[in-house]
Amino acid sequence: MAEEEGPPVELRQRKKPKSSENKESAKEEKISDIPIPERAPKRVYELTHNNKTVSLKTINAVQQMSLYPELIASVLYQATGSNEIIEPVYFYIGIVFGLQGIYVTALFVTSWLMSGTWLAGMLTVAWFIINRVDTTRIEYSIPLRENWALPYFACQIAALTGYLKSNLNTYGERFCYLLMSASTYTFMMMWEYSHYLLFLQAISLFLLDIFSVEQSDKVYEVYKIYIFSLFLGYLLQFENPALLVSPLLSLVAALMLAKCLQMFVPHKENGHMLKFLEVKFGLNMTKNFTMNWLLCQESLQAPSQDFFLRLTQSSLLPFYILVLIICFLSMLQVIFRRINGKSLKETVTLEDGRIGERPEIIYHVIHTILLGSLAMVIEGLKYIWIPYVCMLAAFGVCSPELWMTLFKWLRLRTVHPILLALILSMAVPTIIGLSLWKEFFPRLMTELMELQEFYDPDTVELMTWIKRQAPVAAVFAGSPQLMGAIKLCTGWMVTSLPLYNDDDLLKRNENIYQIYSKRSAEDIYKILTSYKANYLIVEDAICNEVGPMRGCRVKDLLDIANGHMVCEEGDKLTYSKYGRFCHEVKINYSPYVNYFTRVYWNRSYFVYKINTVISFQS
């Protein structure tokens, strides 16, 4: 449900050799730094059996953090000889931005396939770029798994769109099938939540098959791709049980088989997801800190008015709604004809005005409605939905079939409907394109000319202090987001990570967050030492949080979970005789000074060394 967010912080200190001797030594050092191929298996083993990241816990970092993209990038980095030309971080960024180019290209091709004109593809790209705040998070969160995975999902949808077309020749069908197979499997390997998206896609295909709009053998072939990708992914993702008990397998491989597997393969990820959805939709209540904290995240809130305003200003939302309504109503007409026993035409002409008889259109209508329904509840899913909104809207306004369908309903007589449909399919997108160019192109060029950089001196100072002053064997405790940054920037061991698909890490996160609750110094000390922590970092931003959503502040959620705040009528209030730990520990009085010694601080962070004590004092 959540991933590591925010830009990675990198600290560099470069020195130039001042003499030829230094140059030679630098050259020798560079040569010695080149990894030896024979040691590659050892490096992979260190990742799959990692005991240097989370204290008292050996994790499979490749599986739990979905590091397959990084492994692939490292292989390409070495194989292409890029290690002699470019630094690893820029190579990584280049790959991610390159994948976004593939993403946009796939949307372009999909829209072209559906409409039959490249103009629709150009309009799709224009809307995608203009609405980039809602189509992608790559501008400010490069290492997200979705940035690696969604381009392959777009390729899979483009291949599926071509595969479902009725007039496709044998070679084209075979190419689409192979591309769909490869992109489905790659998408599943790149993102741990990919099978949920494929589940929605499978539902769309299932409904397509039920109404007999498309030949069942094509849908069956897609199901085989799902099953093959799931089991191959299961084997190569270190026997990931989430794939065996995923809703996708339950739908595709039959209910009874999936139930048998769920009896023998215990896994709680789907249980967490169902519990989260229950609380999200108001079907249940909980005082659980982790669940309430996730529900308070901005990306898991319903979309704001600004979201709809941005889409309307770029003209995307009005045209999407128009296209969706026409396609949906035409699809319903086809379904009712089928129910009434009327046979569908083998070849649909432009004059027929039946855009809803095309199977690829029906698939996209159902799929976009499912994705849109989820995006209306969880704003973070807009990055999956909006790119296909761009594609569907562009296809529609550029498609003579859509305009002809509308004219058939309106029973247009005054002007020849086919001629008018052809004119509108060229004129409307041209007008939209010119309007977007005039309104957004100058603004886009201005933004491209701006150079921005990461600026957070307090965090940089903290990382520098850790690298220079902290012992190599030290273990740090603090908020999961900060611990993820410390591990990334310094390599030091931490007590927790911002990962929410592991029960133990979820419990650790909740326990470490108690430093912002009304608990005694002794309680906090026992929690921290149970995880072998040597240093504690208190963040002023969390301790003194004054956000507008009072019930969503970390300290409020902790007070609710600990019974120190009334959540609803009938709750019992437990009085705490202790002040909030993050405030009290800064005052430096007993008993806090017996357990914690402040060793570093700046405007944002306070670092305390956890003392070794013989007896506890109250």
KEBAFI-771880 format. One record per residue (C-alpha): residue in one letter; x, y, z. Coordinates in steps of 0.5 Angstrom, whole numbers, plus 500, padded with zeros to 3 digits. Layout:
// residues N
 residu   u   v   w
      A   X   Y   Z
...
***
This chain:
// residues 618
 residu   u   v   w
      M 500 500 500
      A 506 505 501
      E 513 505 498
      E 519 509 500
      E 518 516 498
      G 522 523 497
      P 528 524 493
      P 534 520 495
      V 539 524 499
      E 546 523 496
      L 553 526 500
      R 559 527 495
      Q 566 530 497
      R 570 530 491
      K 578 531 491
      K 582 532 485
      P 589 529 485
      K 595 535 486
      S 601 531 484
      S 602 525 479
      E 603 521 484
      N 596 522 487
      K 594 521 480
      E 597 514 479
      S 594 512 486
      A 587 515 484
      K 588 511 478
      E 590 505 481
      E 584 506 486
      K 579 507 481
      I 582 500 477
      S 581 496 484
      D 574 499 485
      I 571 496 479
      P 567 490 481
      I 570 483 479
      P 565 479 475
      E 566 472 479
      R 564 476 486
      A 557 478 483
      P 554 472 486
      K 556 474 493
      R 553 481 492
      V 546 478 490
      Y 547 473 496
      E 548 479 501
      L 542 482 498
      T 538 476 499
      H 541 475 506
      N 541 482 508
      N 543 483 516
      K 546 489 515
      T 540 494 514
      V 535 492 520
      S 537 490 527
      L 536 483 529
      K 533 481 523
      T 535 478 516
      I 531 480 510
      N 531 478 503
      A 532 485 500
      V 531 483 493
      Q 524 481 495
      Q 521 485 500
      M 524 492 497
      S 523 489 490
      L 530 491 488
      Y 529 487 481
      P 530 494 477
      E 536 496 481
      L 539 489 479
      I 537 489 472
      A 540 496 472
      S 547 494 475
      V 547 489 470
      L 546 494 464
      Y 551 498 468
      Q 557 493 468
      A 555 490 461
      T 555 496 457
      G 561 499 460
      S 558 505 463
      N 562 505 469
      E 567 508 466
      I 563 514 463
      I 558 516 468
      E 556 515 475
      P 551 510 477
      V 546 515 480
      Y 545 518 473
      F 545 512 469
      Y 539 510 474
      I 536 516 473
      G 537 516 465
      I 534 509 465
      V 528 511 469
      F 527 517 464
      G 528 513 458
      L 522 508 461
      Q 517 514 461
      G 519 515 454
      I 517 508 453
      Y 510 509 457
      V 508 515 453
      T 510 512 446
      A 505 506 449
      L 500 511 450
      F 501 514 443
      V 501 507 440
      T 494 505 444
      S 491 511 442
      W 493 510 434
      L 491 503 434
      M 484 505 437
      S 482 511 433
      G 486 509 426
      T 490 516 426
      W 496 519 429
      L 493 525 431
      A 490 522 437
      G 497 519 439
      M 499 526 439
      L 493 529 443
      T 494 523 448
      V 502 525 449
      A 500 533 449
      W 495 531 455
      F 499 527 458
      I 505 532 459
      I 500 538 461
      N 497 534 466
      R 504 531 468
      V 502 533 476
      D 497 527 475
      T 500 523 470
      T 506 521 473
      R 510 522 480
      I 517 522 476
      E 519 529 477
      Y 520 528 484
      S 520 521 486
      I 524 518 481
      P 526 511 485
      L 518 509 486
      R 517 502 484
      E 511 505 479
      N 516 509 475
      W 519 502 473
      A 513 498 472
      L 507 502 469
      P 511 503 462
      Y 511 496 462
      F 503 496 464
      A 502 501 458
      C 506 496 453
      Q 502 491 455
      I 495 495 454
      A 497 497 447
      A 499 490 445
      L 492 487 448
      T 489 493 445
      G 492 490 438
      Y 491 483 440
      L 483 484 441
      K 482 488 434
      S 478 483 430
      N 481 485 423
      L 488 483 425
      N 492 479 421
      T 496 472 424
      Y 503 476 424
      G 500 482 428
      E 496 477 432
      R 503 473 434
      F 507 479 435
      C 502 482 440
      Y 501 476 444
      L 509 475 445
      L 509 483 447
      M 503 482 451
      S 507 476 455
      A 513 479 456
      S 510 486 458
      T 505 482 463
      Y 511 478 466
      T 516 484 467
      F 510 488 470
      M 509 483 475
      M 516 483 477
      M 517 490 477
      W 512 492 482
      E 509 488 488
      Y 502 491 487
      S 502 489 480
      H 497 483 480
      Y 492 487 483
      L 492 492 477
      L 492 485 473
      F 486 483 477
      L 482 489 475
      Q 484 488 467
      A 482 480 468
      I 475 483 471
      S 474 487 464
      L 476 481 460
      F 471 477 464
      L 466 481 462
      L 468 482 455
      D 467 474 455
      I 461 474 458
      F 457 478 453
      S 460 474 448
      V 463 480 444
      E 470 477 443
      Q 472 470 441
      S 473 466 448
      D 479 463 445
      K 483 470 445
      V 481 472 452
      Y 483 464 454
      E 490 466 451
      V 490 472 456
      Y 488 468 462
      K 494 463 460
      I 499 469 460
      Y 496 471 467
      I 497 464 470
      F 504 463 467
      S 507 470 469
      L 504 469 476
      F 507 462 477
      L 514 464 474
      G 514 470 478
      Y 513 466 484
      L 519 462 483
      L 523 468 481
      Q 521 472 487
      F 523 467 492
      E 517 463 492
      N 513 470 494
      P 506 467 497
      A 502 473 495
      L 502 471 488
      L 499 464 489
      V 493 467 493
      S 492 473 489
      P 485 475 487
      L 488 475 480
      L 489 467 481
      S 483 466 484
      L 479 469 478
      V 483 466 473
      A 485 459 475
      A 478 458 478
      L 475 459 485
      M 476 452 488
      L 484 451 486
      A 485 458 489
      K 482 456 496
      C 486 450 496
      L 492 454 495
      Q 490 459 501
      M 489 453 506
      F 497 451 504
      V 500 458 503
      P 499 462 509
      H 500 470 507
      K 497 476 510
      E 498 481 505
      N 491 480 502
      G 488 480 509
      H 491 487 510
      M 489 490 504
      L 482 488 505
      K 482 491 512
      F 484 497 510
      L 479 497 505
      E 474 496 510
      V 476 502 514
      K 477 506 508
      F 470 505 506
      G 467 506 513
      L 465 499 514
      N 469 498 520
      M 473 502 525
      T 480 501 528
      K 484 504 533
      N 490 501 530
      F 496 506 529
      T 499 503 523
      M 492 503 519
      N 490 510 521
      W 497 512 520
      L 496 509 513
      L 489 512 512
      C 491 519 514
      Q 497 519 508
      E 495 524 503
      S 496 519 497
      L 490 515 500
      Q 485 521 501
      A 480 522 496
      P 482 527 490
      S 481 534 492
      Q 477 540 488
      D 484 542 485
      F 485 535 482
      F 478 536 478
      L 480 543 476
      R 487 542 473
      L 484 536 469
      T 478 541 467
      Q 483 547 465
      S 486 543 460
      S 480 540 457
      L 481 533 458
      L 476 532 463
      P 470 534 459
      F 472 531 453
      Y 474 524 457
      I 467 524 460
      L 464 526 453
      V 467 520 450
      L 466 515 456
      I 459 516 456
      I 458 515 448
      C 462 509 448
      F 459 506 454
      L 452 507 452
      S 454 504 445
      M 456 498 449
      L 450 498 453
      Q 446 498 446
      V 451 492 444
      I 449 488 450
      F 442 489 450
      R 442 487 442
      R 446 480 444
      I 441 479 450
      N 435 480 445
      G 438 474 441
      K 440 479 435
      S 447 477 432
      L 452 482 431
      K 455 484 425
      E 462 481 423
      T 464 487 419
      V 462 494 422
      T 462 500 418
      L 463 507 419
      E 456 508 417
      D 453 503 422
      G 455 508 428
      R 456 502 433
      I 463 504 436
      G 461 499 442
      E 461 493 438
      R 469 494 438
      P 472 489 443
      E 478 493 444
      I 473 499 446
      I 469 495 450
      Y 475 493 454
      H 478 500 455
      V 471 503 457
      I 470 497 463
      H 478 498 465
      T 478 506 465
      I 471 505 469
      L 474 500 474
      L 481 504 475
      G 477 511 475
      S 472 508 481
      L 479 507 485
      A 482 513 484
      M 476 517 486
      V 477 514 493
      I 484 514 493
      E 488 520 490
      G 495 516 489
      L 491 511 484
      K 490 517 479
      Y 497 516 477
      I 495 509 474
      W 488 512 471
      I 490 519 468
      P 494 516 463
      Y 489 512 460
      V 484 518 461
      C 489 522 456
      M 489 516 451
      L 481 515 451
      A 479 522 450
      A 484 523 445
      F 482 517 441
      G 475 519 442
      V 475 526 439
      C 479 523 433
      S 475 517 431
      P 470 518 426
      E 466 512 429
      L 465 516 435
      W 462 522 432
      M 458 517 427
      T 455 514 433
      L 453 520 436
      F 450 523 430
      K 446 516 429
      W 442 517 436
      L 441 525 434
      R 438 522 427
      L 442 528 424
      R 439 529 417
      T 441 536 415
      V 448 535 413
      H 451 528 411
      P 453 525 417
      I 459 521 415
      L 462 527 412
      L 461 531 418
      A 464 526 422
      L 470 526 418
      I 471 533 419
      L 470 533 426
      S 475 528 427
      M 480 532 424
      A 477 539 426
      V 476 538 434
      P 483 535 436
      T 486 541 431
      I 482 546 435
      I 484 542 442
      G 491 542 440
      L 492 549 438
      S 488 551 444
      L 493 547 449
      W 499 550 445
      K 497 557 446
      E 495 556 453
      F 500 551 456
      F 507 551 451
      P 510 558 454
      R 508 555 461
      L 512 549 460
      M 518 552 457
      T 519 557 463
      E 518 551 467
      L 524 547 463
      M 528 553 463
      E 528 553 471
      L 534 549 475
      Q 532 546 481
      E 536 542 486
      F 535 539 493
      Y 536 544 499
      D 535 541 506
      P 541 543 510
      D 539 540 516
      T 538 533 513
      V 545 534 510
      E 548 536 516
      L 545 530 520
      M 548 525 515
      T 554 528 515
      W 555 527 522
      I 553 520 522
      K 558 518 517
      R 564 522 521
      Q 562 521 528
      A 558 515 529
      P 561 508 530
      V 560 503 524
      A 557 498 528
      A 551 503 531
      V 544 502 530
      F 539 508 529
      A 532 509 531
      G 527 514 529
      S 521 515 524
      P 521 509 518
      Q 522 515 513
      L 528 518 516
      M 531 511 517
      G 530 509 510
      A 534 516 508
      I 539 514 513
      K 540 507 510
      L 540 510 503
      C 545 516 505
      T 550 513 510
      G 549 505 510
      W 549 505 517
      M 544 500 520
      V 537 502 522
      T 531 499 527
      S 526 500 521
      L 524 501 514
      P 518 505 511
      L 515 498 508
      Y 508 496 510
      N 508 489 507
      D 511 485 513
      D 508 484 519
      D 514 485 523
      L 516 491 520
      L 509 494 521
      K 510 493 529
      R 517 495 529
      N 514 502 526
      E 509 503 531
      N 513 501 537
      I 519 506 535
      Y 514 511 533
      Q 512 511 541
      I 518 516 542
      Y 512 521 540
      S 507 519 545
      K 506 520 552
      R 510 514 555
      S 515 514 560
      A 523 514 559
      E 523 507 562
      D 518 504 557
      I 522 508 551
      Y 528 505 553
      K 526 498 553
      I 523 499 547
      L 529 501 543
      T 534 497 547
      S 530 491 545
      Y 531 492 538
      K 539 493 540
      A 538 501 538
      N 545 505 540
      Y 542 512 537
      L 535 515 537
      I 533 521 533
      V 527 525 534
      E 524 530 529
      D 522 537 531
      A 517 536 525
      I 513 530 528
      C 514 532 535
      N 511 539 534
      E 507 538 528
      V 501 542 527
      G 498 540 521
      P 491 542 519
      M 488 535 520
      R 489 534 527
      G 486 527 528
      C 492 525 523
      R 498 528 526
      V 502 522 529
      K 502 524 536
      D 494 524 536
      L 494 517 532
      L 499 514 538
      D 494 518 543
      I 488 514 540
      A 492 507 540
      N 494 508 547
      G 488 510 550
      H 490 517 552
      M 485 521 547
      V 478 520 546
      C 476 517 539
      E 469 516 539
      E 463 517 544
      G 464 511 549
      D 471 510 549
      K 475 510 556
      L 480 515 557
      T 487 513 560
      Y 490 518 564
      S 498 519 563
      K 502 521 568
      Y 508 522 563
      G 509 528 558
      R 510 527 551
      F 517 523 551
      C 520 527 545
      H 518 534 549
      E 521 531 556
      V 527 528 553
      K 530 535 550
      I 529 538 557
      N 535 534 560
      Y 532 532 567
      S 532 526 571
      P 530 520 569
      Y 531 522 562
      V 538 523 562
      N 539 517 566
      Y 537 513 559
      F 539 518 554
      T 545 523 552
      R 544 528 547
      V 550 528 542
      Y 548 532 536
      W 542 537 534
      N 540 542 529
      R 534 546 528
      S 530 539 525
      Y 534 533 529
      F 536 531 536
      V 540 525 536
      Y 541 522 543
      K 546 516 545
      I 542 511 548
      N 546 509 555
      T 548 503 558
      V 544 503 565
      I 545 498 570
      S 538 499 574
      F 532 503 572
      Q 529 509 576
      S 522 512 576
***
